[in-house]
Amino acid sequence: MAALREMVEEVLARTVRPIVARDGGEVSVASVDETGGAVVLLYRGRCAGCPAIGLTHERIVRPAIEGSIPGIGAVTYTLDLGA
């Protein structure tokens, strides 16, 4: 079985990245807990400053990952605000 990080990367590449890229955003895996299944995503570009990123994450991104990877834990996110 593929590592959890690899499976998340595959879902992002196939489903999520094309959607967020249309609006100038980027998403990557910040961290993965291979044991507990928790995933933290990092949003950059226009996603980081978008007031609708919470909605996009909850309605599009999180369901895409949870629906594609059995037994996934929490899927949360953080923003790259260009510190």
Secondary structure by P-SEA (a helix, b strand, c coil): cccaaaaaaaaaacccaaaaaaabbbbbbcccccccbbbbbbbccccccccaaaaaaaccaaaaaaacccccccccccccccc
